[in-house]
Amino acid sequence: MKVCILSDSHDHIPLLDAAVAEAKSHGAEAVLHCGDVVAPSTLNCLAKHDLPVHVIHGNNSGDLYTLGRLANQPNTHIHYHGMDAGVELAGKRIFLVHYPHYARAMAATGDWDLVCCGHSHKLKFEELANIKGGTTPLINPGTIGGVGRAPATYVMADLESMQFEVREVAKSLEHL
């Protein structure tokens, strides 16, 4: 199973939409959003892609009441988990949290097959040693919203092979 991992969309609908469209064209079957959506209506652009979207809030949480209502509509694609989430996809235990320091701590437990975070707007991959004697991949996909001078990036993850590929959304969309 392939998934699209992204974070920090900060209401940039064209970039978020383009990333998920591209990820779906490359076989993504779900989206993992590591926070800072800001306005819940930003997620409406993803309905047409017909993929489950697992989302948490970050420090720019916007209207959490409306995000909760959006996630509870009939036949919604949005799965809102609150400040963090433990989800299982393709037999892999995945932990989502916005803050990198919290993500590092969760990876260290060895309880997760993959830990994903956001917040810094900086793309980062790590294999962290855990207390169970193994390693846990920790991924920060950067900012799909292209916040500041950061490129608009997301990560395609193949959960079967645990291979990760960085993708950058076309520069022509960054200024829309």
Order of alpha helices (4+ residues) and beta strands (2+ residues): beta-alpha-beta-beta-alpha-beta-beta-beta-alpha-beta-beta-beta-beta-beta
